[in-house]
Amino acid sequence: MVSTFPNPSSVDLSRIRLAIRSLQPQLVEWRRRLHQQPELGFQEKLTAEFVSQKLQEWGIEHKTGIAHTGIVATIKGNKLPTNKVLAIRADMDALPIQELNEVPYKSQHEGVMHACGHDGHTAIALGTAYYLQQHRQDFSGTVKIIFQPAEESPGGAKPMIEAGVLKNPDVDAIIGLHLWNNLPLGTVGVRAGALMAAVECFNCTILGKGGHGALPHQTVDSVVVAAQIVNALQTIVARNVNPIDSAVVTVGELHAGTKRNVIADTARMSATVRYFNPSLKGFFKERVEQIIAGICQSHGANYDLEYWSLYPPVINDIKIAELVRSVAEEVVETSLGIVPECQTMAAEDMSFFLEEVPGCYFFLGSANPAKDLAYPHHHPRFDFDETALAMGVEIFIRCVEKYFL
């Protein structure tokens, strides 16, 4: 994985303008303060207070309390008159994970940790807001910076959209980034089309008939039924989905039984479904239930199925993805550089914004194995190379300047 990539110590930061390089110590300070006070989705009160305090200090117009804890800042450029509006989105929430890093900025909140880089996203967005406010004469148009709650769960993008964050003034395009420890520092993952997967979930309880392990003919074994369902579900991707379209069905939980010689009357499973192609929406729900119903019927069992969609796929607009790619090439100069084949079956509710307006979500490489900063996302030892913070601000600023040309 990341350890096979070139050593990022050779990253050339000279392409980052002096004003942003000078901002790096502040970016680190903000990120570490946020890291020490992580908060779960829709509970980001301290985070929102800190963000609002900084925006107010810099004289940036903003609205708070959107979808509970969300914030939208608005900055107008003075270079040339234009009605175009570009949005930048950053998520603020943390995860229910106990941090194992022994660092001065370790989480002070028991059982909660910024294990996915959202503290860095918020710091980058703050740095972008500060720079834009100080250099309004250098860009045209209007920039909306969206500080979003609850990306991890249950999803804050949709409530913010419903609250009108893309209106008044109407947003024409949107960009966002994710610090990405699957790529090393000095790289940017950007591509047009599908970047991240749609995610759907289901819980299913198999209702059999329990009994003694020595008398199976008197029972309906829910474990046997569940086992056949788990195996059969794999045929959906293998035999029902076009091989050109990537998809995943993963049963992550299966619970049944209380004792070795007791045939369980119920078995409970939980699963996730992921895919890139939007045309597959609705297909998996129908096929999953067909398989479960058929196997249960053949064994004389019943079932209770709960199926729901969480996030649609992240689909990048061709033109905005090209804008980001062209900017990234100007900022990043390493042997690996731009990584177009960066798709992942992970999901993101940035997808809801991209369903409303054209935009691009991209990955900013942040791993540095030489500094032991290469643990994967959602790991209790996750951390990233903070050099990426200034790189993120530079990319956002150049996207703003180039978009309004």
N, C-alpha and C positions, 0 to 999 in steps of 0.2 A: 504494500500500500504506500503510504507517504514515505516510508524509509527507502524506497527504491528510487525516489526522485532526486534530482541534483541538489547538492548542498545549498540551501538558500542564503548562506553567509555572503555569497557573491552578489547579492541584489544591489543594483545601482539606484540610489535614491536621489541622484542629481536632477532627475526629471520632475521631482516634486518641488514646486515653487518655494522660495525661502519663507514666505509668510506662513505656509502650511507646515513646513519643517519646524519652524519656530513654535508652532502651536502643539507639536507633538507632546511635550511634557504635560500640557494641560489635558490633552486627550487621554493620556495614561492616567492622570490624576482622576479625571471624571469616571473613566472606566472602572478604576479600582474602587472608587467610592460606591459606585453602583453594584459592583461585584460583592461588596461587603454587606449590602442590604438587599438581597434578592427577594422578589415577591411573586407569588403565583398569579395566574390569570385573573383579571378584574380586581385584583387586590394591590395593584401597583401604586399605592398612595404615596409612599416615600419617594419612589422613582418619579412620579408625576410632579410632586412638589419640587423636587430638585430641578427637573427639566423646566418647569414654569418659572422657577426662581431665576434661572440663568437667562431665559428668554426675556423676562421682565427687566433684568439687569442690563441687557443689551438693547433694550428698547424695541423688541420685536413683537409685533401684533400677534396675538395667539388666543385660542379658545381652549378652555379646559373642561373636564367632566363629560367628554363625548364618549358614549358607550361606557359609562362609569368612570374610567380613568384615562381615556385617550385625550390627546392634545393635537391641535392643528395650528401650526405657525405659518404666517403669510408674509413673504418678503417680496417687495416690488423693485425691479431694476429700473435704473434711470437712463440707460444708455440710449435706447431708441424706443419710441412708442409702439407697443404691440399688445394685442389682447390675448396672446398665447399664454397658456398656463401649464407648467410642468410640476408634477408632484414627485416627492421623494418619500419613501415609506421606510420606517424602522420599527421593529417590534421591541417590547420592553420587558416581557415576563420571563420568569425563571422556571425551574423544574423542581418537583418534589424528590430531590436527591441529597443525601448527606455528603458534603464535600470532604475529600480525603487529601487534598493538597495542603501542604504545610507552607503557606506563603503569608507575608504580612497582611495581605488584603483578603484573606480567607473569609468565607461567608460567616457572618455573625448570627444568622438565622438558622436555628436547628432544623435539619431536615429539608432545607431549601437551598438551591444552588443555581448559579448561572452556568449551566453545563452545556450550553449550546451557542454562546457568543452574543446573546442579545444585549448584554451590557456593552459590548463593543459596538454593536449596531447603534445603540442609543448615543454613545459617545461620538461616533462618526457623524450622526445626524446633527448633534449639537455643534460639532466643529464646522460642519457645512453651513449651518444657520449663522454661526458667528462670522465666518468668513464672508458670506453673502451680504450680511448686514453692513459689514465694514467696507465692502467693495461694490455697492449698488451701482456705481457709475460704470462698472465693467460688464454689466449684462443687461439684457432687455427682458421684458416680460415679467411674469409673476411666478414665484416658486412657492408651492405649498409643501411644508414638511409635516408628514403625518407620523406621530408617535403612537403606535398601536398597542393596545393591551392584548393579552390572552391568545397569542398565536399558538402556543403549545396545546392549550385546551381551555375552554371549549371553542375558541375561535373569535377573535375580536374584529376581523376585517369586515365581515358582513354587517354586524351592528353599526360599525362606523360609517359604512356606505349608506345604510338605511337612515343614519342620522344626518346625512347630507354632506359628508366631507369632500365629495367630488363635485359639489355645487357651490355657486356663489363665492368666487367665480368658478365656472365650469372647467374642470381639468381636461386638457387635451391629450396628455400622455403621462405615464408614471414609470419610475425606475426604483429599484431597490437592490440591496445586496445581502448576501449571507457570508459571513466569515466561515471558511470551509477548511477543516483540518484533513479532508481527503485530498487536498492539494497543498503543495508547499508554498511558503512565502515567496512572492515574486511571480505568481501566476494568477491568471484570471480565467475562470470557466464561463464562457458565454456562447450561446447558440440560439438561433431562431427556432421557433416551433416548441415542441414539448421539452421542458427541462426537468420538471418534477411530476410525480404521479398523482392521479386521483386516488383518494383513499375512501373505502367503504368498510363497514364493520358488521359483524353479526354475532349474536349469542344464540345458542341452540341447546335446549334441554331435551334429551331422549327419555321418553317415558315408557319404561318396560314393566316387567313384573319380577320382583325379587324372589329369592329362595335359597335353598341349600346348594352349595357347590357340588354335592354328590347327586343331586336330583335336577339336572338342567332341563329335563323334559317337562318339568312343572313350572318353568319360568320363561320369561322373555328377557334375555340377557342384554341389558343396555350397553355393556362394555363391548360386546361383539358387534352390536349395531353401530355404535360410535366409531369403532375401529374401521368398519367397512365404509362408513361415511367419510372419514378422514382420507382414506385411500382414494375413494371415488372422486372426491373434490379435486384431486390433482389432475384428473382427466379433463377438467374444464379448460385449463390452459393448454394441456398437451394435445387435446383432440377437438376442442370447440372454438378456440381462438386462432385466428390467422397467425402462422408462425412469424410473419413480419411484424406483428404487434406484440410487444412485450407486455406481460401481465404476471401477477403473482397472487396465489391464494395460500395463505399461511394460517394454519390452526396453531395458535400460540398457547392455548390453555385447554386441558382436558382433565376433568375431575370426575372420579367415580369410585364407589366402593368404600367399605369400612373395614373389611377383614378378608383374609385370603380364601376362606371357605364359604363366603357369602356372595351370592350372585346379586349384583347391584340392580336396584329397580330403576335408578336414574343415572344419567351421565350428562355432564354439562361441558360444553366447549365454547370457546371464544376465538374469533378469527378476524384477520384483516385481508382485504382484497385491494389490489393496486393495479393501475393500468395508465397508459399514456393517451390512448386514442379516445377522444370525447364521444365517439359514436358507440362506444361500449357501455355508456351509461344506461343502466336499467337491465342490461343483459345478465350480469352476474347474479343479481338478486333473483331473477326468474330461474336461472339454471341451478343455483345453489338449492333453492327450495324444491325443484324438481328431483334433484338427487336425494335430498334428505327424505322427501315424501315417499319416493319409490323404494328406498332401502327400508324405511320404517314399515311400509305396507307389507313388504315381502317377509318381514320377521314378526308381524303382528304387534309392532310398537307404535306409539304415538309420539308427537314432538311438539315443542313450543319454540317458534323461531322469531327472533327480533333482528331486523336488518335495517341499517340506516347508512346514508351517505354523509361523509364528514366534509371533505374538501374536493373540488374538481381539480383536474390537472393544471399545472402551471404552463401556460402557452405563451411564449414570447412573440411579439410582433416583429416581422422581418426588418422593417425600417429602424425601429428603436433598438433592436438587437445589433444592427449594423452600426448605429451611432455608438453604442457602448463598446463594441468591439474595436472600432476605429480609435476611440479615446483610450482604451486599455492598451492598445499597441503603442500609443504615445507615452504612456506612463510606465509600463512594465517592459523591462528589457533583460530577460534571462534566457537561458538555453531552452527552457520549456515554454515560457511566455504564455500565449493564449491557448487555452484548451477547449476546443469546440465539442469534443466527445465527453461531456461532463454530466450526462443524464444520471438521475438517481431515482429509485423507487420511493425515496422519502417524499413526504408531502408538505405543503405550505399553504396557508390561507391567503398569501399574496395572490393566489389564483382568482379569488373573488374580485380583486381590483382589476386584474387583467381581463376578466370577463366584461368589465364595464368600459374600460378605455384601453387603447393600445399601450404597450409598455414592454419592459424587459427586466427580468430578475436574473441576477448573475452571482457567481461564486467568486469570492476573493480569497485566494490561498493564504492560509494563516498558520500552517504547521511548520515546525522547525525541530526535527529530530535531534539535531546537535545540542539543543537546549532542553531536551526532554519535553518538548511542547508538541506532541503528536498523538496524544490520546484521542480516541474518537468522540464525536458528539454524544451527549447523554451519559458519558462515563464519569464516575465520581472524581477522577483526576484530570478531567478536561481542562485545558488552558490553551492559549494561543500566543503567538509571537505578536506583541503589541506594535511592532513596526508597521503592521498592516493597517493600523488606525489612520495614520497620515496618508497612506496610499489610498484608502477608501475615500477620504475627504477630497483628495486631488482628483480622483476619478469622477466623483459627483460634481465637483465644481466645473471640470472640463465638459461634462455632459450638459450642464446648464448653459455654459457659454456657447457651446456648439449647437445646441438645440435651438437657441433663439437667433442664430445667424440668419 
